């Protein structure tokens, strides 16, 4: 995990992947496959594939506040003076 600058926290934080959507799709897919005989075997695998793709491609977020507003560039004092903040 690379450290990045969080605009919400205003500090350097570690990042973690956003896994919520992918895990939710996997869970719903497995439940459908287990409890619905015909439709579950059609819709379940599709949801499982979507869940795997979401887990692999999930974006990074702040490990402290959970915000997605991360940047690799660390603001310097000159940046804040030129923007008037």
PDB file of N, CA, C and O in Angstrom:
ATOM      1  N   UNK A   1       0.831  -1.184   0.000  1.00  0.00           N
ATOM      2  CA  UNK A   1       0.000   0.000   0.000  1.00  0.00           C
ATOM      3  C   UNK A   1       0.875   1.246   0.000  1.00  0.00           C
ATOM      4  O   UNK A   1       1.738   1.415   0.861  1.00  0.00           O
ATOM      5  N   UNK A   2       0.647   2.085  -0.942  1.00  0.00           N
ATOM      6  CA  UNK A   2       1.412   3.323  -1.043  1.00  0.00           C
ATOM      7  C   UNK A   2       0.721   4.410  -0.235  1.00  0.00           C
ATOM      8  O   UNK A   2      -0.506   4.502  -0.198  1.00  0.00           O
ATOM      9  N   UNK A   3       1.537   5.227   0.408  1.00  0.00           N
ATOM     10  CA  UNK A   3       0.975   6.350   1.141  1.00  0.00           C
ATOM     11  C   UNK A   3       0.597   7.455   0.170  1.00  0.00           C
ATOM     12  O   UNK A   3       1.342   7.768  -0.758  1.00  0.00           O
ATOM     13  N   UNK A   4      -0.570   8.039   0.397  1.00  0.00           N
ATOM     14  CA  UNK A   4      -1.064   9.110  -0.460  1.00  0.00           C
ATOM     15  C   UNK A   4      -1.586  10.237   0.419  1.00  0.00           C
ATOM     16  O   UNK A   4      -1.765  10.068   1.625  1.00  0.00           O
ATOM     17  N   UNK A   5      -1.828  11.396  -0.203  1.00  0.00           N
ATOM     18  CA  UNK A   5      -2.346  12.557   0.520  1.00  0.00           C
ATOM     19  C   UNK A   5      -3.866  12.566   0.426  1.00  0.00           C
ATOM     20  O   UNK A   5      -4.419  12.537  -0.673  1.00  0.00           O
ATOM     21  N   UNK A   6      -4.537  12.606   1.555  1.00  0.00           N
ATOM     22  CA  UNK A   6      -5.994  12.651   1.595  1.00  0.00           C
ATOM     23  C   UNK A   6      -6.431  14.108   1.714  1.00  0.00           C
ATOM     24  O   UNK A   6      -6.043  14.808   2.650  1.00  0.00           O
ATOM     25  N   UNK A   7      -7.242  14.557   0.756  1.00  0.00           N
ATOM     26  CA  UNK A   7      -7.740  15.936   0.765  1.00  0.00           C
ATOM     27  C   UNK A   7      -8.732  16.155   1.910  1.00  0.00           C
ATOM     28  O   UNK A   7      -8.855  17.275   2.406  1.00  0.00           O
ATOM     29  N   UNK A   8      -9.439  15.106   2.335  1.00  0.00           N
ATOM     30  CA  UNK A   8     -10.410  15.248   3.419  1.00  0.00           C
ATOM     31  C   UNK A   8      -9.721  15.354   4.778  1.00  0.00           C
ATOM     32  O   UNK A   8     -10.073  16.207   5.593  1.00  0.00           O
ATOM     33  N   UNK A   9      -8.743  14.490   5.016  1.00  0.00           N
ATOM     34  CA  UNK A   9      -8.032  14.474   6.308  1.00  0.00           C
ATOM     35  C   UNK A   9      -6.932  15.526   6.369  1.00  0.00           C
ATOM     36  O   UNK A   9      -6.521  15.923   7.459  1.00  0.00           O
ATOM     37  N   UNK A  10      -6.447  15.986   5.212  1.00  0.00           N
ATOM     38  CA  UNK A  10      -5.333  16.932   5.108  1.00  0.00           C
ATOM     39  C   UNK A  10      -4.044  16.349   5.686  1.00  0.00           C
ATOM     40  O   UNK A  10      -3.293  17.044   6.370  1.00  0.00           O
ATOM     41  N   UNK A  11      -3.794  15.062   5.404  1.00  0.00           N
ATOM     42  CA  UNK A  11      -2.557  14.430   5.866  1.00  0.00           C
ATOM     43  C   UNK A  11      -2.230  13.226   4.993  1.00  0.00           C
ATOM     44  O   UNK A  11      -3.042  12.789   4.177  1.00  0.00           O
ATOM     45  N   UNK A  12      -1.036  12.706   5.182  1.00  0.00           N
ATOM     46  CA  UNK A  12      -0.572  11.530   4.456  1.00  0.00           C
ATOM     47  C   UNK A  12      -1.144  10.299   5.152  1.00  0.00           C
ATOM     48  O   UNK A  12      -0.971  10.123   6.358  1.00  0.00           O
ATOM     49  N   UNK A  13      -1.824   9.451   4.387  1.00  0.00           N
ATOM     50  CA  UNK A  13      -2.460   8.264   4.969  1.00  0.00           C
ATOM     51  C   UNK A  13      -2.138   7.040   4.119  1.00  0.00           C
ATOM     52  O   UNK A  13      -1.752   7.152   2.956  1.00  0.00           O
ATOM     53  N   UNK A  14      -2.303   5.898   4.715  1.00  0.00           N
ATOM     54  CA  UNK A  14      -2.228   4.659   3.968  1.00  0.00           C
ATOM     55  C   UNK A  14      -3.542   4.432   3.245  1.00  0.00           C
ATOM     56  O   UNK A  14      -4.568   4.995   3.627  1.00  0.00           O
ATOM     57  N   UNK A  15      -3.519   3.624   2.222  1.00  0.00           N
ATOM     58  CA  UNK A  15      -4.741   3.380   1.460  1.00  0.00           C
ATOM     59  C   UNK A  15      -5.176   1.937   1.619  1.00  0.00           C
ATOM     60  O   UNK A  15      -4.380   1.068   1.974  1.00  0.00           O
ATOM     61  N   UNK A  16      -6.447   1.696   1.351  1.00  0.00           N
ATOM     62  CA  UNK A  16      -6.963   0.344   1.301  1.00  0.00           C
ATOM     63  C   UNK A  16      -7.950   0.256   0.150  1.00  0.00           C
ATOM     64  O   UNK A  16      -8.514   1.268  -0.267  1.00  0.00           O
ATOM     65  N   UNK A  17      -8.163  -0.949  -0.366  1.00  0.00           N
ATOM     66  CA  UNK A  17      -9.059  -1.132  -1.499  1.00  0.00           C
ATOM     67  C   UNK A  17     -10.505  -1.093  -1.042  1.00  0.00           C
ATOM     68  O   UNK A  17     -10.835  -1.474   0.081  1.00  0.00           O
ATOM     69  N   UNK A  18     -11.350  -0.629  -1.932  1.00  0.00           N
ATOM     70  CA  UNK A  18     -12.777  -0.579  -1.681  1.00  0.00           C
ATOM     71  C   UNK A  18     -13.372  -1.926  -2.088  1.00  0.00           C
ATOM     72  O   UNK A  18     -13.530  -2.196  -3.278  1.00  0.00           O
ATOM     73  N   UNK A  19     -13.705  -2.777  -1.110  1.00  0.00           N
ATOM     74  CA  UNK A  19     -14.159  -4.134  -1.387  1.00  0.00           C
ATOM     75  C   UNK A  19     -15.657  -4.325  -1.192  1.00  0.00           C
ATOM     76  O   UNK A  19     -16.172  -5.407  -1.475  1.00  0.00           O
ATOM     77  N   UNK A  20     -16.364  -3.318  -0.722  1.00  0.00           N
ATOM     78  CA  UNK A  20     -17.753  -3.481  -0.308  1.00  0.00           C
ATOM     79  C   UNK A  20     -18.660  -3.963  -1.435  1.00  0.00           C
ATOM     80  O   UNK A  20     -19.386  -4.941  -1.259  1.00  0.00           O
ATOM     81  N   UNK A  21     -18.634  -3.301  -2.582  1.00  0.00           N
ATOM     82  CA  UNK A  21     -19.513  -3.673  -3.685  1.00  0.00           C
ATOM     83  C   UNK A  21     -19.243  -5.072  -4.208  1.00  0.00           C
ATOM     84  O   UNK A  21     -20.176  -5.821  -4.498  1.00  0.00           O
ATOM     85  N   UNK A  22     -17.985  -5.424  -4.330  1.00  0.00           N
ATOM     86  CA  UNK A  22     -17.627  -6.748  -4.824  1.00  0.00           C
ATOM     87  C   UNK A  22     -18.037  -7.861  -3.892  1.00  0.00           C
ATOM     88  O   UNK A  22     -18.557  -8.886  -4.334  1.00  0.00           O
ATOM     89  N   UNK A  23     -17.807  -7.672  -2.599  1.00  0.00           N
ATOM     90  CA  UNK A  23     -18.199  -8.693  -1.634  1.00  0.00           C
ATOM     91  C   UNK A  23     -19.707  -8.846  -1.553  1.00  0.00           C
ATOM     92  O   UNK A  23     -20.216  -9.950  -1.363  1.00  0.00           O
ATOM     93  N   UNK A  24     -20.422  -7.736  -1.695  1.00  0.00           N
ATOM     94  CA  UNK A  24     -21.879  -7.790  -1.676  1.00  0.00           C
ATOM     95  C   UNK A  24     -22.409  -8.568  -2.882  1.00  0.00           C
ATOM     96  O   UNK A  24     -23.327  -9.375  -2.733  1.00  0.00           O
ATOM     97  N   UNK A  25     -21.850  -8.343  -4.068  1.00  0.00           N
ATOM     98  CA  UNK A  25     -22.258  -9.093  -5.259  1.00  0.00           C
ATOM     99  C   UNK A  25     -21.946 -10.581  -5.108  1.00  0.00           C
ATOM    100  O   UNK A  25     -22.762 -11.424  -5.481  1.00  0.00           O
ATOM    101  N   UNK A  26     -20.782 -10.906  -4.568  1.00  0.00           N
ATOM    102  CA  UNK A  26     -20.439 -12.313  -4.349  1.00  0.00           C
ATOM    103  C   UNK A  26     -21.421 -12.978  -3.397  1.00  0.00           C
ATOM    104  O   UNK A  26     -21.872 -14.096  -3.648  1.00  0.00           O
ATOM    105  N   UNK A  27     -21.750 -12.303  -2.315  1.00  0.00           N
ATOM    106  CA  UNK A  27     -22.658 -12.859  -1.312  1.00  0.00           C
ATOM    107  C   UNK A  27     -24.046 -13.084  -1.900  1.00  0.00           C
ATOM    108  O   UNK A  27     -24.635 -14.147  -1.705  1.00  0.00           O
ATOM    109  N   UNK A  28     -24.570 -12.100  -2.612  1.00  0.00           N
ATOM    110  CA  UNK A  28     -25.897 -12.240  -3.215  1.00  0.00           C
ATOM    111  C   UNK A  28     -25.897 -13.355  -4.260  1.00  0.00           C
ATOM    112  O   UNK A  28     -26.854 -14.125  -4.345  1.00  0.00           O
ATOM    113  N   UNK A  29     -24.834 -13.447  -5.051  1.00  0.00           N
ATOM    114  CA  UNK A  29     -24.741 -14.508  -6.049  1.00  0.00           C
ATOM    115  C   UNK A  29     -24.743 -15.892  -5.440  1.00  0.00           C
ATOM    116  O   UNK A  29     -25.419 -16.791  -5.939  1.00  0.00           O
ATOM    117  N   UNK A  30     -23.993 -16.070  -4.368  1.00  0.00           N
ATOM    118  CA  UNK A  30     -23.941 -17.383  -3.706  1.00  0.00           C
ATOM    119  C   UNK A  30     -25.284 -17.710  -3.064  1.00  0.00           C
ATOM    120  O   UNK A  30     -25.744 -18.849  -3.145  1.00  0.00           O
ATOM    121  N   UNK A  31     -25.919 -16.729  -2.429  1.00  0.00           N
ATOM    122  CA  UNK A  31     -27.220 -16.972  -1.802  1.00  0.00           C
ATOM    123  C   UNK A  31     -28.256 -17.350  -2.860  1.00  0.00           C
ATOM    124  O   UNK A  31     -29.046 -18.270  -2.648  1.00  0.00           O
ATOM    125  N   UNK A  32     -28.263 -16.648  -3.999  1.00  0.00           N
ATOM    126  CA  UNK A  32     -29.199 -16.992  -5.066  1.00  0.00           C
ATOM    127  C   UNK A  32     -28.955 -18.401  -5.584  1.00  0.00           C
ATOM    128  O   UNK A  32     -29.906 -19.138  -5.845  1.00  0.00           O
ATOM    129  N   UNK A  33     -27.697 -18.784  -5.736  1.00  0.00           N
ATOM    130  CA  UNK A  33     -27.392 -20.125  -6.237  1.00  0.00           C
ATOM    131  C   UNK A  33     -27.828 -21.211  -5.259  1.00  0.00           C
ATOM    132  O   UNK A  33     -28.213 -22.304  -5.673  1.00  0.00           O
ATOM    133  N   UNK A  34     -27.767 -20.912  -3.970  1.00  0.00           N
ATOM    134  CA  UNK A  34     -28.120 -21.920  -2.982  1.00  0.00           C
ATOM    135  C   UNK A  34     -29.627 -22.068  -2.791  1.00  0.00           C
ATOM    136  O   UNK A  34     -30.113 -23.177  -2.568  1.00  0.00           O
ATOM    137  N   UNK A  35     -30.371 -20.965  -2.874  1.00  0.00           N
ATOM    138  CA  UNK A  35     -31.770 -21.019  -2.469  1.00  0.00           C
ATOM    139  C   UNK A  35     -32.777 -20.944  -3.612  1.00  0.00           C
ATOM    140  O   UNK A  35     -33.942 -21.281  -3.401  1.00  0.00           O
ATOM    141  N   UNK A  36     -32.390 -20.525  -4.797  1.00  0.00           N
ATOM    142  CA  UNK A  36     -33.305 -20.502  -5.940  1.00  0.00           C
ATOM    143  C   UNK A  36     -32.832 -21.529  -6.964  1.00  0.00           C
ATOM    144  O   UNK A  36     -31.743 -21.391  -7.522  1.00  0.00           O
ATOM    145  N   UNK A  37     -33.639 -22.554  -7.214  1.00  0.00           N
ATOM    146  CA  UNK A  37     -33.164 -23.659  -8.050  1.00  0.00           C
ATOM    147  C   UNK A  37     -32.821 -23.273  -9.488  1.00  0.00           C
ATOM    148  O   UNK A  37     -31.725 -23.600  -9.943  1.00  0.00           O
ATOM    149  N   UNK A  38     -33.690 -22.605 -10.214  1.00  0.00           N
ATOM    150  CA  UNK A  38     -33.436 -22.365 -11.632  1.00  0.00           C
ATOM    151  C   UNK A  38     -32.867 -20.973 -11.854  1.00  0.00           C
ATOM    152  O   UNK A  38     -31.789 -20.832 -12.432  1.00  0.00           O
ATOM    153  N   UNK A  39     -33.567 -19.956 -11.408  1.00  0.00           N
ATOM    154  CA  UNK A  39     -33.122 -18.577 -11.623  1.00  0.00           C
ATOM    155  C   UNK A  39     -31.808 -18.285 -10.903  1.00  0.00           C
ATOM    156  O   UNK A  39     -31.001 -17.489 -11.382  1.00  0.00           O
ATOM    157  N   UNK A  40     -31.595 -18.916  -9.770  1.00  0.00           N
ATOM    158  CA  UNK A  40     -30.356 -18.718  -9.030  1.00  0.00           C
ATOM    159  C   UNK A  40     -29.139 -19.198  -9.790  1.00  0.00           C
ATOM    160  O   UNK A  40     -28.071 -18.592  -9.703  1.00  0.00           O
ATOM    161  N   UNK A  41     -29.291 -20.300 -10.548  1.00  0.00           N
ATOM    162  CA  UNK A  41     -28.170 -20.829 -11.319  1.00  0.00           C
ATOM    163  C   UNK A  41     -27.927 -20.036 -12.588  1.00  0.00           C
ATOM    164  O   UNK A  41     -26.887 -20.195 -13.226  1.00  0.00           O
ATOM    165  N   UNK A  42     -28.872 -19.183 -12.964  1.00  0.00           N
ATOM    166  CA  UNK A  42     -28.666 -18.306 -14.119  1.00  0.00           C
ATOM    167  C   UNK A  42     -28.087 -16.968 -13.677  1.00  0.00           C
ATOM    168  O   UNK A  42     -27.109 -16.490 -14.253  1.00  0.00           O
ATOM    169  N   UNK A  43     -28.690 -16.362 -12.651  1.00  0.00           N
ATOM    170  CA  UNK A  43     -28.282 -15.036 -12.204  1.00  0.00           C
ATOM    171  C   UNK A  43     -27.071 -15.092 -11.257  1.00  0.00           C
ATOM    172  O   UNK A  43     -26.235 -14.189 -11.273  1.00  0.00           O
ATOM    173  N   UNK A  44     -26.976 -16.126 -10.452  1.00  0.00           N
ATOM    174  CA  UNK A  44     -25.909 -16.250  -9.461  1.00  0.00           C
ATOM    175  C   UNK A  44     -24.497 -16.154 -10.026  1.00  0.00           C
ATOM    176  O   UNK A  44     -23.703 -15.344  -9.548  1.00  0.00           O
ATOM    177  N   UNK A  45     -24.165 -16.968 -11.040  1.00  0.00           N
ATOM    178  CA  UNK A  45     -22.807 -16.885 -11.594  1.00  0.00           C
ATOM    179  C   UNK A  45     -22.479 -15.526 -12.213  1.00  0.00           C
ATOM    180  O   UNK A  45     -21.335 -15.074 -12.168  1.00  0.00           O
ATOM    181  N   UNK A  46     -23.497 -14.880 -12.791  1.00  0.00           N
ATOM    182  CA  UNK A  46     -23.267 -13.549 -13.363  1.00  0.00           C
ATOM    183  C   UNK A  46     -22.889 -12.565 -12.256  1.00  0.00           C
ATOM    184  O   UNK A  46     -21.958 -11.775 -12.408  1.00  0.00           O
ATOM    185  N   UNK A  47     -23.623 -12.621 -11.136  1.00  0.00           N
ATOM    186  CA  UNK A  47     -23.300 -11.740 -10.004  1.00  0.00           C
ATOM    187  C   UNK A  47     -21.937 -12.068  -9.410  1.00  0.00           C
ATOM    188  O   UNK A  47     -21.220 -11.163  -8.983  1.00  0.00           O
ATOM    189  N   UNK A  48     -21.572 -13.323  -9.376  1.00  0.00           N
ATOM    190  CA  UNK A  48     -20.261 -13.707  -8.847  1.00  0.00           C
ATOM    191  C   UNK A  48     -19.145 -13.160  -9.737  1.00  0.00           C
ATOM    192  O   UNK A  48     -18.137 -12.670  -9.227  1.00  0.00           O
ATOM    193  N   UNK A  49     -19.308 -13.235 -11.043  1.00  0.00           N
ATOM    194  CA  UNK A  49     -18.295 -12.689 -11.963  1.00  0.00           C
ATOM    195  C   UNK A  49     -18.192 -11.171 -11.801  1.00  0.00           C
ATOM    196  O   UNK A  49     -17.093 -10.618 -11.772  1.00  0.00           O
ATOM    197  N   UNK A  50     -19.341 -10.504 -11.696  1.00  0.00           N
ATOM    198  CA  UNK A  50     -19.332  -9.051 -11.482  1.00  0.00           C
ATOM    199  C   UNK A  50     -18.640  -8.713 -10.156  1.00  0.00           C
ATOM    200  O   UNK A  50     -17.875  -7.751 -10.086  1.00  0.00           O
ATOM    201  N   UNK A  51     -18.902  -9.490  -9.116  1.00  0.00           N
ATOM    202  CA  UNK A  51     -18.267  -9.259  -7.821  1.00  0.00           C
ATOM    203  C   UNK A  51     -16.758  -9.414  -7.874  1.00  0.00           C
ATOM    204  O   UNK A  51     -16.029  -8.634  -7.259  1.00  0.00           O
ATOM    205  N   UNK A  52     -16.282 -10.420  -8.607  1.00  0.00           N
ATOM    206  CA  UNK A  52     -14.834 -10.626  -8.741  1.00  0.00           C
ATOM    207  C   UNK A  52     -14.198  -9.458  -9.482  1.00  0.00           C
ATOM    208  O   UNK A  52     -13.123  -8.993  -9.101  1.00  0.00           O
ATOM    209  N   UNK A  53     -14.853  -8.978 -10.539  1.00  0.00           N
ATOM    210  CA  UNK A  53     -14.332  -7.833 -11.290  1.00  0.00           C
ATOM    211  C   UNK A  53     -14.298  -6.583 -10.407  1.00  0.00           C
ATOM    212  O   UNK A  53     -13.335  -5.819 -10.458  1.00  0.00           O
ATOM    213  N   UNK A  54     -15.334  -6.370  -9.603  1.00  0.00           N
ATOM    214  CA  UNK A  54     -15.366  -5.209  -8.712  1.00  0.00           C
ATOM    215  C   UNK A  54     -14.273  -5.277  -7.651  1.00  0.00           C
ATOM    216  O   UNK A  54     -13.702  -4.249  -7.287  1.00  0.00           O
ATOM    217  N   UNK A  55     -13.980  -6.457  -7.158  1.00  0.00           N
ATOM    218  CA  UNK A  55     -12.913  -6.597  -6.161  1.00  0.00           C
ATOM    219  C   UNK A  55     -11.555  -6.309  -6.800  1.00  0.00           C
ATOM    220  O   UNK A  55     -10.723  -5.624  -6.205  1.00  0.00           O
ATOM    221  N   UNK A  56     -11.329  -6.824  -7.999  1.00  0.00           N
ATOM    222  CA  UNK A  56     -10.041  -6.610  -8.659  1.00  0.00           C
ATOM    223  C   UNK A  56      -9.856  -5.146  -9.040  1.00  0.00           C
ATOM    224  O   UNK A  56      -8.770  -4.593  -8.866  1.00  0.00           O
ATOM    225  N   UNK A  57     -10.898  -4.519  -9.554  1.00  0.00           N
ATOM    226  CA  UNK A  57     -10.803  -3.143 -10.060  1.00  0.00           C
ATOM    227  C   UNK A  57     -11.223  -2.101  -9.034  1.00  0.00           C
ATOM    228  O   UNK A  57     -11.318  -0.920  -9.367  1.00  0.00           O
ATOM    229  N   UNK A  58     -11.473  -2.500  -7.815  1.00  0.00           N
ATOM    230  CA  UNK A  58     -11.939  -1.554  -6.797  1.00  0.00           C
ATOM    231  C   UNK A  58     -10.942  -0.447  -6.554  1.00  0.00           C
ATOM    232  O   UNK A  58      -9.736  -0.689  -6.504  1.00  0.00           O
ATOM    233  N   UNK A  59     -11.436   0.759  -6.403  1.00  0.00           N
ATOM    234  CA  UNK A  59     -10.573   1.920  -6.209  1.00  0.00           C
ATOM    235  C   UNK A  59     -10.011   2.003  -4.801  1.00  0.00           C
ATOM    236  O   UNK A  59     -10.449   1.297  -3.893  1.00  0.00           O
ATOM    237  N   UNK A  60      -9.042   2.871  -4.643  1.00  0.00           N
ATOM    238  CA  UNK A  60      -8.428   3.082  -3.335  1.00  0.00           C
ATOM    239  C   UNK A  60      -9.225   4.107  -2.550  1.00  0.00           C
ATOM    240  O   UNK A  60      -9.882   4.978  -3.119  1.00  0.00           O
ATOM    241  N   UNK A  61      -9.154   3.988  -1.236  1.00  0.00           N
ATOM    242  CA  UNK A  61      -9.773   4.977  -0.371  1.00  0.00           C
ATOM    243  C   UNK A  61      -8.926   5.161   0.873  1.00  0.00           C
ATOM    244  O   UNK A  61      -8.069   4.334   1.183  1.00  0.00           O
ATOM    245  N   UNK A  62      -9.171   6.248   1.578  1.00  0.00           N
ATOM    246  CA  UNK A  62      -8.407   6.595   2.770  1.00  0.00           C
ATOM    247  C   UNK A  62      -8.672   5.579   3.870  1.00  0.00           C
ATOM    248  O   UNK A  62      -9.814   5.171   4.080  1.00  0.00           O
ATOM    249  N   UNK A  63      -7.625   5.170   4.569  1.00  0.00           N
ATOM    250  CA  UNK A  63      -7.795   4.192   5.633  1.00  0.00           C
ATOM    251  C   UNK A  63      -8.342   4.818   6.914  1.00  0.00           C
ATOM    252  O   UNK A  63      -8.770   4.096   7.814  1.00  0.00           O
ATOM    253  N   UNK A  64      -8.337   6.151   7.012  1.00  0.00           N
ATOM    254  CA  UNK A  64      -8.827   6.813   8.220  1.00  0.00           C
ATOM    255  C   UNK A  64     -10.276   7.258   8.070  1.00  0.00           C
ATOM    256  O   UNK A  64     -11.134   6.882   8.869  1.00  0.00           O
ATOM    257  N   UNK A  65     -10.549   8.071   7.028  1.00  0.00           N
ATOM    258  CA  UNK A  65     -11.900   8.626   6.885  1.00  0.00           C
ATOM    259  C   UNK A  65     -12.725   7.906   5.831  1.00  0.00           C
ATOM    260  O   UNK A  65     -13.937   8.113   5.768  1.00  0.00           O
ATOM    261  N   UNK A  66     -12.116   7.070   5.001  1.00  0.00           N
ATOM    262  CA  UNK A  66     -12.840   6.352   3.967  1.00  0.00           C
ATOM    263  C   UNK A  66     -13.097   7.165   2.710  1.00  0.00           C
ATOM    264  O   UNK A  66     -13.809   6.706   1.817  1.00  0.00           O
ATOM    265  N   UNK A  67     -12.534   8.365   2.621  1.00  0.00           N
ATOM    266  CA  UNK A  67     -12.741   9.221   1.462  1.00  0.00           C
ATOM    267  C   UNK A  67     -11.986   8.727   0.239  1.00  0.00           C
ATOM    268  O   UNK A  67     -10.951   8.070   0.350  1.00  0.00           O
ATOM    269  N   UNK A  68     -12.523   9.055  -0.924  1.00  0.00           N
ATOM    270  CA  UNK A  68     -11.889   8.646  -2.183  1.00  0.00           C
ATOM    271  C   UNK A  68     -11.100   9.779  -2.812  1.00  0.00           C
ATOM    272  O   UNK A  68     -10.578   9.620  -3.915  1.00  0.00           O
ATOM    273  N   UNK A  69     -11.000  10.913  -2.145  1.00  0.00           N
ATOM    274  CA  UNK A  69     -10.330  12.093  -2.674  1.00  0.00           C
ATOM    275  C   UNK A  69      -8.842  12.030  -2.325  1.00  0.00           C
ATOM    276  O   UNK A  69      -8.372  12.772  -1.463  1.00  0.00           O
ATOM    277  N   UNK A  70      -8.102  11.144  -2.996  1.00  0.00           N
ATOM    278  CA  UNK A  70      -6.679  10.936  -2.729  1.00  0.00           C
ATOM    279  C   UNK A  70      -5.851  11.461  -3.894  1.00  0.00           C
ATOM    280  O   UNK A  70      -6.291  11.437  -5.043  1.00  0.00           O
ATOM    281  N   UNK A  71      -4.655  11.932  -3.586  1.00  0.00           N
ATOM    282  CA  UNK A  71      -3.747  12.367  -4.643  1.00  0.00           C
ATOM    283  C   UNK A  71      -2.330  11.936  -4.293  1.00  0.00           C
ATOM    284  O   UNK A  71      -1.971  11.825  -3.121  1.00  0.00           O
ATOM    285  N   UNK A  72      -1.532  11.694  -5.326  1.00  0.00           N
ATOM    286  CA  UNK A  72      -0.143  11.304  -5.114  1.00  0.00           C
ATOM    287  C   UNK A  72       0.720  12.503  -4.767  1.00  0.00           C
ATOM    288  O   UNK A  72       1.733  12.364  -4.081  1.00  0.00           O
ATOM    289  N   UNK A  73       0.319  13.698  -5.244  1.00  0.00           N
ATOM    290  CA  UNK A  73       1.103  14.902  -5.013  1.00  0.00           C
ATOM    291  C   UNK A  73       0.815  15.455  -3.615  1.00  0.00           C
ATOM    292  O   UNK A  73      -0.337  15.660  -3.235  1.00  0.00           O
ATOM    293  N   UNK A  74       1.863  15.683  -2.882  1.00  0.00           N
ATOM    294  CA  UNK A  74       1.745  16.253  -1.547  1.00  0.00           C
ATOM    295  C   UNK A  74       1.808  17.772  -1.675  1.00  0.00           C
ATOM    296  O   UNK A  74       2.782  18.302  -2.209  1.00  0.00           O
ATOM    297  N   UNK A  75       0.788  18.479  -1.196  1.00  0.00           N
ATOM    298  CA  UNK A  75       0.809  19.951  -1.338  1.00  0.00           C
ATOM    299  C   UNK A  75       1.931  20.558  -0.502  1.00  0.00           C
ATOM    300  O   UNK A  75       2.224  20.100   0.602  1.00  0.00           O
ATOM    301  N   UNK A  76       2.544  21.589  -1.051  1.00  0.00           N
ATOM    302  CA  UNK A  76       3.602  22.286  -0.338  1.00  0.00           C
ATOM    303  C   UNK A  76       3.086  23.637   0.109  1.00  0.00           C
ATOM    304  O   UNK A  76       1.958  24.011  -0.212  1.00  0.00           O
ATOM    305  N   UNK A  77       3.892  24.364   0.839  1.00  0.00           N
ATOM    306  CA  UNK A  77       3.507  25.702   1.306  1.00  0.00           C
ATOM    307  C   UNK A  77       3.313  26.652   0.138  1.00  0.00           C
ATOM    308  O   UNK A  77       2.455  27.532   0.199  1.00  0.00           O
ATOM    309  N   UNK A  78       4.095  26.494  -0.926  1.00  0.00           N
ATOM    310  CA  UNK A  78       3.973  27.365  -2.093  1.00  0.00           C
ATOM    311  C   UNK A  78       2.643  27.145  -2.797  1.00  0.00           C
ATOM    312  O   UNK A  78       2.082  28.092  -3.348  1.00  0.00           O
ATOM    313  N   UNK A  79       2.121  25.914  -2.794  1.00  0.00           N
ATOM    314  CA  UNK A  79       0.833  25.626  -3.422  1.00  0.00           C
ATOM    315  C   UNK A  79      -0.305  26.329  -2.693  1.00  0.00           C
ATOM    316  O   UNK A  79      -1.222  26.850  -3.328  1.00  0.00           O
ATOM    317  N   UNK A  80      -0.251  26.345  -1.370  1.00  0.00           N
ATOM    318  CA  UNK A  80      -1.335  26.964  -0.616  1.00  0.00           C
ATOM    319  C   UNK A  80      -1.281  28.495  -0.716  1.00  0.00           C
ATOM    320  O   UNK A  80      -2.324  29.144  -0.640  1.00  0.00           O
ATOM    321  N   UNK A  81      -0.111  29.074  -0.880  1.00  0.00           N
ATOM    322  CA  UNK A  81       0.014  30.519  -1.012  1.00  0.00           C
ATOM    323  C   UNK A  81      -0.493  30.974  -2.385  1.00  0.00           C
ATOM    324  O   UNK A  81      -1.154  32.006  -2.495  1.00  0.00           O
ATOM    325  N   UNK A  82      -0.180  30.197  -3.431  1.00  0.00           N
ATOM    326  CA  UNK A  82      -0.585  30.597  -4.782  1.00  0.00           C
ATOM    327  C   UNK A  82      -2.090  30.445  -4.992  1.00  0.00           C
ATOM    328  O   UNK A  82      -2.663  31.162  -5.813  1.00  0.00           O
ATOM    329  N   UNK A  83      -2.750  29.525  -4.268  1.00  0.00           N
ATOM    330  CA  UNK A  83      -4.185  29.360  -4.412  1.00  0.00           C
ATOM    331  C   UNK A  83      -4.965  30.266  -3.471  1.00  0.00           C
ATOM    332  O   UNK A  83      -6.186  30.372  -3.592  1.00  0.00           O
ATOM    333  N   UNK A  84      -4.298  30.908  -2.556  1.00  0.00           N
ATOM    334  CA  UNK A  84      -4.945  31.857  -1.654  1.00  0.00           C
ATOM    335  C   UNK A  84      -5.573  31.216  -0.436  1.00  0.00           C
ATOM    336  O   UNK A  84      -6.415  31.846   0.204  1.00  0.00           O
ATOM    337  N   UNK A  85      -5.211  30.009  -0.089  1.00  0.00           N
ATOM    338  CA  UNK A  85      -5.775  29.349   1.090  1.00  0.00           C
ATOM    339  C   UNK A  85      -4.912  29.592   2.303  1.00  0.00           C
ATOM    340  O   UNK A  85      -5.229  29.113   3.392  1.00  0.00           O
TER     341      UNK A  85
END
